[in-house]
Amino acid sequence: MRVFCILPAAGIGTRMAAGGATPVAPKQFLTIAGTPILVHSLRAFAAVPRVEKIIVAVRATEMERVAAQVAEFGLTEKVVVVTGGDHRQESVSHALAALDCAEDDVVLVHDAVRPLIDSATIERTIDAVVKHGAAIVGLPAVDTIKQVERTADGAIITSTIPRERVVQAQTPQGALCGLMRKAFAEAEADGFAGTDEASLLERAGVQVAVVAGSARNFKVTQPGDLELAEFYFDVMSKTLAGAK
């Protein structure tokens, strides 16, 4: 059994730009602690011995820049750069096509802008995929969840969903290679667009297990997220310095 990881990184970061971030750039290329967010994410998976190869899918116009960053930060041994698509699902599909994986190999997909994923969570996700066939990282809901109906006057509550029945989906999300490819092929054939890999797997009849996530494994989406990520990386660096 081999383990592969896909990072779709072809987004243009419209929400970050709308928030007034300076400079306006795709968020995966913004820096935290002096290092591009994408590189932080790549390093996290490259540090896991069981991860054999990482496929990062980027826009054609960014291929040269990402290849240069991969070389600059010493990641060429594990990282391969491919051309992504206009949407996440298309980017992951391109990366899947570039993988030489067996049916029972493990494929993880991780948001390029979740730079604080830790090795232990990655390892637990791999183990869960091996055991169950598919798994995602999920964070138990803390706030009360309301189901609503959208009206011209705003949202109207229709019911309260018990928190114990809800998790907030994070990444990595993974499955055995054969199941992942089947889910993507069926979605493409039916013209179905999902919001994440789990939605495609669920639609294909695959049971997806949940691995406990962490609030620290958040997605950098808005300008305030950059400050929070900077804080976490600063704490981590001080902790490592103290340990020495």
N, C-alpha and C positions, 0 to 999 in steps of 0.2 A: 504493500500500500504506500502510495506517495501522496504528498499534500501540496496543493497549489493555492495561490491566492490571487485574486483579481481586484485591482483598484480602479474603478471608473473615475477618471479625472479630466473629463472633457467639458465640465460645466463652466458657465461664464459668470456665476456669482451675482445674479441680478438683485437678490435681497441685500447682499452686502453693499453693492453700489447704491441701492436706494437708501440705505442707511447713512450715506455720506462718508463712507470710509475713504481715507486718503493714503496712498494713491488708489484709484479705482482700478482693480485688477482682479482676475479670477482668484477666488479666495484660496485655492490650493497653492498659489504662488506667493501669497502674503507670508511674512516671516514672523516667527515666534521664537524668542531667545536667539535671534540672529540666523535662524534656519528656516527654509521654506516649510510650510505646513505639510505639503506632500512628502517631503523628505523625512519628516518626523514619523509619518504613517508608514512609509516604506521601511524605515529602520526598525520599527516595532515588530514587523513580520520577519524581516531579515534576521532578527535576533533569536528567532525560534528555530532551533535545529531541525525540527521535523518539516518545516516549510522549505520545500525544494526549489520552487520557482515562483516569482511574483510577476504578474503581467499587469502593467499599468497602461490604461487606454486613454489617450489624450487627443486633442484636436490636431489635425494635420499641421496647422501653423505653429503648434507648440512642440512638435516632435524633437526638433533640434535642441530647444531649450531644456526639455526634460532629460534627453540623452546626456547633455552636458552636466546637468545636476547629478544624475546617477553616477557618472564618472567622477565628478568632483568629490562626492561624499563616499566613494569606495563601495558602491552597491552593484557594480556591474556583474558580479559573480551570480547573483540571484535574480536580478531585475531585467525584464525585457519590456521594451516600449513598443506599443502598437497603436494604430490609428483608431480612435473611438468614433462615436456617432453623435447625432444631435441630441439624443436622449440617453439616460442612464441604461435603460434596457438594451438599446442598440450597442452601446459601448461594451457592456458585459457580454453580449452575444458575439461581438467581434473578438473579444479576448478568449471566449470559450472556443471559438473556431481556431485560434492560434495555439491552443493547448494540445499536447500529445499525451492525453490521459486515458487510463483504462476505466472501465465501467465502475470499478469499486475504489478508485482513487478519490481523495477528498478535495473538493473545491470550495474555498471560502471567498466571499465577496465582501469587501470592506469600503466604507465611505472614505475617500481620500482626505476628507476634512474632519476626521475623528482622530487627531494626532495623539490622544492620550490613552489609547487602547494599551493594555498591559499583556505581558507574555502569559500570565496565569489564565486570563480569560480566553486568550487565543487557544491555549492548550486544552482548556475545558470544552471549548466549542469543537475542536477536532475530535476529542473523545466522544462527544455527544453525537456527532455525525456518524462516526464509526458504529456506535451502539444503535442509533435510531434511524439512520439513513439521511436525516436532514435536521438542522438545528439553527436557531438564531440566538443572539444575545438579546435579552429583554430586561427592562427595569420595571419592577412592580409599581403600580400607580400609587401615589401618596394622596393626591387630592381626590375629592369626590368627583366622579365622572357623570355628566349629564348627557343624555341623548336629546337632540333638539330637532325641530322642524324649522326650516328657513321660510320666513314670510316677508312680505313687502315692508312690514314694520319692524323686522329684526327676527332674532331667534326665539322660539317658544319651546320650553322644556316639555318633552313627551314622556320621559322616564329617567330613573336613576339607575345606573349600572353598578352593581356591586364591585368594589375595588379588587376583591380577590379574584375576579374573573377577567381582569384587564392587565396587560403589560404594555409598556411603551417600547416599541421595537427599536433596537439599536443594530449595530453591526460589530463583528462579522456575522454574515448569514451564509450558511453552507449546506452542501448536500454531496452525496456520492456523485461522481461525474456523470454517470449514466442518467441518474434522476434529474440532475440540473439541466442537462442537454435536452432531455425529453420535455421538461416543463417549458423551456424556452422555445423549442420547436413547435409545440402545441399552441403556445401563445402567439407566435408569429403566423402560424397557419390560420388562426382565427381572428387575427388583427386585434388581439387583446393587449392592452398596455397596463402593466401593474405598477404599483408604487415602490415595490421592493421585490427581492428574489422570493421571499416567503409567499407573497401573494400569488406568484406563478406556480410555486410548488404546491400550495394548497389547492389551486384550481386544477392541477394535474392529479389530484387525489393522493398526494404525498403527505403523510403525517409529519409535522414539524415540531421538534422538541424545543424547549426554552432553557437557555443557560442564564444564570443570574448575571446581570450587568452591574454597572456602577454609574453614579451620577457624574463621575469624572470623565466618562467616555461619551462626552457630548459632541454634537456636530457643530462646528464653527460655521455659523450662518449670518450673524449680525455683528456689527462693530464691537458691542459689549462682550461678545464671546472671545474676541482676541485678548482683551484685558484679563479675562478669567483664565484663559489658557496660559498667558504669560505668568500669572500668579502661580499656577500649578507647576509649571516648569521651573520657576524660581525656587519654589519649595523643594522640588525634587533635586535640583542641583545643590542646594544647601545641605540637604539630608545626605547626599552622596559625599559631599566635601567633609561633613562631620564624621561620617563613617570611616574616612581615611585617617 
